[in-house]
């Protein structure tokens, strides 16, 4: 089962659409290549970032001349931020229990 949707429908926010297309724009390949992407998990902004990284890596393999341009625009760097795990004895990652005097 294939659920293919156009970019404008999948990413309704202009910010996310621009994030997906920035790799193609910087490399000058916007009208040269067709892109089909499958993403799941996370939110729309996280998926847009994943698409951006995937497209940049694919462009680097497709045309090695684009590598310096992609690298100087920081498009080949993965965002390493992740959700912090819950710690023992706390209500969340850092939040403790509320102090009660009585």
C-alpha positions in Angstrom: 0.0 0.0 0.0 1.5 3.3 -1.1 0.5 6.5 0.5 2.3 9.1 -1.6 1.4 12.7 -0.9 2.8 15.9 -2.4 5.2 18.0 -0.3 2.6 20.8 0.3 0.1 18.3 1.7 2.5 16.4 3.9 4.2 19.4 5.3 1.6 22.2 5.6 4.0 24.6 7.4 6.2 26.7 5.0 9.1 26.4 7.5 9.1 22.6 7.3 8.8 22.7 3.5 11.8 25.0 3.2 13.7 22.8 5.6 13.2 19.8 3.3 14.1 21.6 0.1 17.2 23.5 1.5 19.6 20.7 0.5 18.3 20.7 -3.1 18.4 24.5 -3.3 21.9 24.9 -2.0 23.2 22.1 -4.3 21.4 23.6 -7.3 19.6 20.3 -8.1 16.0 21.5 -7.4 14.9 20.9 -11.0 17.3 18.0 -11.8 16.2 15.2 -9.4 12.9 13.7 -8.3 12.7 12.7 -4.7 10.6 10.1 -3.0 10.9 9.8 0.8 9.4 7.5 3.4 9.5 8.8 7.0 7.8 7.7 10.2 7.9 8.6 13.9 8.5 11.9 15.6 6.7 15.1 14.7 6.5 17.1 11.5 9.5 19.2 12.3 11.6 16.2 13.2 10.5 14.4 10.0 11.4 17.5 8.0 14.9 17.5 9.5 15.3 13.8 8.7 14.2 14.4 5.1 16.8 17.3 4.9 19.6 15.0 6.1 18.5 12.1 3.9 18.4 14.3 0.8 21.7 15.8 1.6 23.4 12.4 2.0 21.8 11.1 -1.2 22.9 14.2 -3.1 26.5 13.6 -1.9 26.4 10.1 -3.3 24.7 11.2 -6.5 27.1 14.0 -7.2 30.3 14.3 -5.2 30.8 17.9 -6.4 28.0 19.0 -4.1 29.8 17.7 -0.9 31.7 21.0 -0.1 28.5 23.1 -0.5 26.4 20.8 1.6 29.2 20.6 4.3 29.7 24.3 4.6 25.9 24.8 5.1 25.9 22.2 7.8 23.5 20.0 5.9 25.4 16.7 6.5 25.4 17.0 10.3 22.9 14.9 12.3 21.0 16.7 15.1 22.0 14.6 18.1 19.4 15.9 20.6 17.3 13.2 22.0 14.7 12.9 24.8 16.5 12.4 28.2 15.6 9.3 30.0 13.6 9.2 33.3 15.7 8.8 36.4 15.0 6.6 39.3 13.2 8.4 42.2 12.2 11.4 40.0 8.9 12.2 38.3 10.6 12.8 34.9 14.1 13.2 33.6 15.0 16.0 36.1 11.8 17.0 38.0 11.7 15.7 41.5 8.7 15.3 43.8 7.2 18.4 45.4 8.5 19.1 48.9 5.9 18.9 51.7 6.7 20.4 55.1 3.9 18.5 56.8 
